């Protein structure tokens, strides 16, 4: 049984900080933001310079919105936000590079974000913040400096430490030092915080005041497997055809951990996950009495052979499906990568890919989250997201720091302790409605 509502209860507890203009931080998808496309780079630079010269935040936003509207590009991330959260459309910014943080200065408690792992340009002496100019990381640090939130959280891939021979992390460190915040960093795996997915990410947390004694959360025991997050009935469209089965079952893909079948712990979700046959797949016995799943989620015979094949050119690996802990959820999951990268499961005796809802569950989202975009876009957004349970664990450690600075957080800390005690008492893998009612009662006190 999926613990419906668990994430919402916790997010209301630890993420809705008083005065925070980003109250839905737990669902912060990493939006793919690109500069305005023109035929000539000089024209593009001129447009950017013109936009940045507009001091009035509202007028600047109107210009940016008009440019994006004229580009006829579908705002997939915006659709998801507005469909699920009570966020006024006027408060949704389409391009972070044009966002002026000054109007929010002193009004934000928590600022959460992430950015692509980009190389920096080194010209002359290494200057930290200036070295990062022109990257989305620069805009994150710029906004931290302009907004001055009580606390910020920055997330990135584990490779940020070693990217560009370590030079990238050197610049990142200098930039965070220049903000004047006390900051800490660590690599956390969602598998250690209640979600059966191997997803290692770098987390940086910074405090405007205090925070010297902050410690990242200790790992907790995993009480579920990937199978606990699967839907009882699945549309047939998620089953692989011949080509998909061939790809997913190829042993080389299992050896390189591109795909996985019936795993207990999921592979790390990525933006391109299931649409290129990478990630987790499951296998389920046929049952005429059950609801027929949508054919599009099954693999064809050809794809199934590809995914489960033993390999070529000297590569050999045992195909793995239906794992207990999933491989990372990929943003390119819809491409149906091989069995060593993607997660595959079996249903009704046939191999299939994970559904968008299952991918969201394995990112910590509850079933009340509405899918307002296509499957492909939902896979991308899930793979680009942050695992909710990891954010919850970090916030549980951060709240005491904030409570020591502001009495408004004291009651929040007391509620967090009560809810934590309730969850410690819950039986493994099964959360009943009565259990959730106890949690809601604690949140309502």
N, C-alpha and C positions, 0 to 999 in steps of 0.2 A: 504493500500500500504506500502510495506516495504521500509524504507528510504535507498535505495541502495546507497552505497558510502559514507554515513554519517560517518561511523566509520573510513574509510580510510582517509577522509579529516582531521578529528580530530587527528588521529594518526600521520599523516604527520606533523601536527602542533606542537603537544606537546611531542611526543615521539622520534622523530628523532633529538636528541640533537647533536650538533657538536662534532665530535671525539668519539662518543659512539660506541663501537664495538658490542653492542646489540641493534641495531636500531629497531628490531621488537619485542620490549619488550611487546607490547600489545597482542601478541599471545603466550605468554610464557606458554605452557602447563606444568603441573607438571609431569615430566617424572618419571616413576617408576624405580628407580635405585637400583639394588641389587648387592652385592659383587659377585666376580667370584665364581661359584659353584665348589667345589671339594669334594672328599669323606672324607677328613679329615681336621678338622679346623686348625691344625698346618700347613698343607700344604698351606691352604688358606692364613693364616697369613704370611707365608714365601713369597708367591707370591706377596702379597700386599707390604710387606717390600721391596722386590726387585724392584717393580715398583716405589715406592716412592724414592728409592735411585738413580733413573735416573734423573739427574739434567737437562739435555737438554729437553725442553718442547716438541719439535718435535719428538724426539726419544721416549719419554714417551708416547705420543699420539699414535705413531705407534704400540707400544707394546699393549696398551689398545685396540685399534681397532682390532688388530689381535686376541686378546683373545675373544672379543665379536663376531667376525666373526666365530671363531672356535666353539663357543657355539651353532651356528645355530639358534639363537633367532632372530625373525623378528624385525627389528628396526622400530616399528610403528610410534613413535614420530618423528624420523628422516625423515621418508617418508613424513609426513605432512609438516614439516618445508621446506624441499627441494622442495616440489611440489608447495609451495605458495610464497616463498621468495628467493630472490637472495642472498643466503648464500652459499659461497663456502663449499663444503663437507669437506674440510680440516679444516674449522673453527667450525665444529660441534663436540662437545665433548660428547662422549657417557656416561661418568661416572664422575660426578662432584667431587667425592672423590679423583680422580687422577688429577684434573685440577690444574695446577700451575698458580696462578694469578700474579706472579711477572712480566712476560713480558707485562702485561696490566697496570702496575702501572702508574698512572697519565694520562692514555689515555682514561678513561671511565668517562662519565658524569652521567649516570644512570645505576644502578645495581638492577635488580628486581628478586625476587625469593620467594619460599615458601618451606616448608618441612613438613613431617609428624609430628604429635604431639606425640613425643616420651618421655618416662620417662628418667631421667638422673640418673647416678650412683653417690651416695654421699659416698665418702671415706674420713673420717677425716674432716678437716675444709672445709667449702664450698668455692670453689675457682673460681666460675663463669665459665670462659672459659674452664678450665680443666675439670670441672664437666660435660660439654657437649660433651667431646671427645667421638668419636664413633657413633655420630648421624649425620644426614644430616643437622641439624641446626648448628652443629659445623662447618661443611664445608661452610655453608653460611657465618657465621661470620668470619671464616678463610679467605675466599676470599675477604670479605669487607676489612679486615686488610691488605691483600696482594695487592689488586688492588687500594684501597683508592679512590673510585669514589667520584665525587662531592656530590652525593646523592644516597641513597639506599632505596628501598621499600621492605618490607618483609610482606607476607600475610599468614594467618593461620586461622583455624576455631575458632569460638568464645570460644569453650571449652578450648583453650590454657590458658585462665585466671584461670580456676578452675581445670585443669588437674593435677592429682596426688596431690590433696589437696592443690593446689596453689604452690607446690614446682617447677613445671616446669616453671611457669612464673617468679619465683624468679631467677632461673638460666638464663632465657632469658634476664631479665632486667640487671643482672650483666654483662652478655656477651656484651650487647650493650653499657653499661657504659664503659667497658674496651676498646672499639674501639676508644673512644675519640670523637665520633660524638655527636652532639646535636640531640636528637631523641624524637619523639612524637608517641603516639599510641591511637587508637580509634577503636570502632566497627562500621562498616558502613554496611548498608543494600542496596543492589542494587535496591530495591523497592523505595528508596529515591532519586535515581539518574537516573530516566528515563527508567528503565528496570523493567517490571512487573514480578518480581521473588523475592520471599522471600529468600534472601541469605545473612545472617549476617556473616561477616568475620572481623577478627582482622587485622588492617593495622598498620605497624610500618614504619615511614619515618625518615631517618637520614640525617643530613647535615654535611659535612666535615668542612665547615665554615659557620658561621651565622646560621640562622634558628630558633633563639630563639623565634621570634614572629610568627612563622608559626601556622596557624589554619586550621584544617580540614574543608572541604567544608560543607556548610549548605545544608540540604535537599532541594530538589526542587519538585515541584508538579508532580505527575505521570499523563502523558497525553495520555497514551496508555493502552490497556489491552492485555492479552495474545492472545486473538483472532486476534489482529492486526498483530501478528507475524506468523500466520499460513499460510501455502501454499494454493494457490487456488485449486490445484489438487494434490492429494497424491497417491502414489503407493499403491496398495491393500495389499502389504506385511505388512504394518504398522497397519492394522486392527486386532483386537483381535478375536481369536476363542473362542469356548465355555469355555475352561479352563481359558483363560486369563480374559474373562468377569466375570466369577465367582469370581476370585481372586480380581480383581480391584474393583468390586462393593460390596464387603463384608463390612458391616458397621463398623466392628472392625477396618479395615484398614483406613477408613475415620476418625474414632474417634481418632486414634493414628497418623493421618496425614501421613500415609504411601502412600496413593494414593488420587487422586482428579480428578474429571471429570468436564469439561467445566468451569474451574475456570478462574477468571479475572486476578488474580495474581498468578504466577507460584510458585510451591514448589521449594526449593533449589535443583539445579542439583547436582548429585553426580556421581562418576565414574562408579557405577554399575547400574545406573538408569533403562532404559527401558528393559534391558535383563532379569531382575528379577521382572518385573511388578510393580516396584515402580515409583512414579512420577506422571506426569500430563497426562490425556487422554482427548480426545474431542469427542463430539457426533454431527454428521451431518446428515441431512435429505437425503433420497435417491433421486437422480435426474438422470433419465435415459439419459438426454441430456448432462450431464457433462462427462468429461474424467474419465474413470474408474480408481480408485486408485489400487495400487498393493496390492494384497491380503495379503501379509505377514505382513502388518502393522495393520490389523484388529485383534480384539480379537475373539477367538472362543467362542461359547456359554458357554462352561464350564468355561473358564477363565473369561468371563464377569460376570457370576454368582458369582464367587469367589471374584472378585474385588468389586462388588457392594452389596455383602451380608450384612445383618444387624448385624452380629456378633454372637459369641458363648460364652458360659461359663460366662454369666452375662455382657458381653461387648456389647454395642449397640451404633451405631452412624449413622447419616444420610449421605449417600454417596454424595460426591460432585464431580462434573465434570464440565468442561468448565469454570473454575474460571477465573476471570478478572486478578488476580495477581497470578502467578504460584508459586507452591511450589519449593523448591530448586531442581535444576537439579543434579541428582545423577550420579556418575561415573558408578554405577551398574544399570542404567536405563534399559538396555537391558534384565534384568531378570524379568521385569514386576512385580514389587512389588505391594502391595495392594493400594487401592484408598486413603488411608490416607497419603501415602508417595510419590507416583508418581503422575504425572499429566496426566489425560486422557481427550480426547476430542471426540466429536461425529461427524462423517462424513457420509453422505448418509444414515442416520438412523442407523448407526452402530458405536460401540465404538472402538476407536483406540488409539494407543500410538503416541507420538510425533515423528516426523521424525528427523534424525540427523541435517538437515538444520534448522528445527524449534528450536532445542536445541541450535544450534550455534547462531541463531538470538537472542535468549533469553539470550545469554552470551555476546551480543554486537557485534558479528561478522557480516559482510555484506555478501551478496550472492556471491560475487566474490571469497570467500574462497573455494578452491578446496578440495573435499574429496578424499584423496589418499589412504584411508584404508577402511576396512570393516565397516559396520554399528556399530557393537559391539565396535570396537576400537574408532570410532568417538564419540560414546556416552561416552566412558571412558575419552577421551581427553576433550570433552566439559565439563564434570562434574568436571574435575581436573583443569580447566582453571580459570582465573580471569576475572570478568566481565569488559569488556573494558570501559564502560561508567564510572565506579567507578574510574578506573585508570585515565581517562581523567579529572574527577572532581578533583582528588588529584593533578594532574600535573598542572591544571589551578591555583591552590593555590601555588604550589611550584615554578612555573616559575618566579614570582616576586622576590622570594628569590635569585634564580640563577642570575636574571638580575641585581640585586644589586651588585653581585660579579664579573660578567663578561659581558663586553659590547656585546659579541657575542649573548647573550640572550635578549638584549634590543629589537631588531627587532621582535624576537619571541613573546615577550610580547605584542607588538603593534598589531601583527597579531591575537593573541589570543583574544584580546579585540574586534577587528572588527568581528571575526567569532562569538564570544559570542553574540554580539549585533544582528547579523543576525539570529541566532537560536532563540533568544528571540522573534523575530518578526514572526516566522513561525506559521501557523495555527495548531491547535491541531490535532494530529493523521494523518495528511496528509502533506506530503512533496513532492512537485512537482519537476519536472526536472528543471524548471526555478529557483526554490529556490536553488537547488544544484549548478547550474551554478553560482549563486551569491556568494556562499561559495567558490567555486573553484577560482573565480576571486579574491576574497579577499586573498586566499592563494598564488596566483600567483604574487601579487603586490610586 
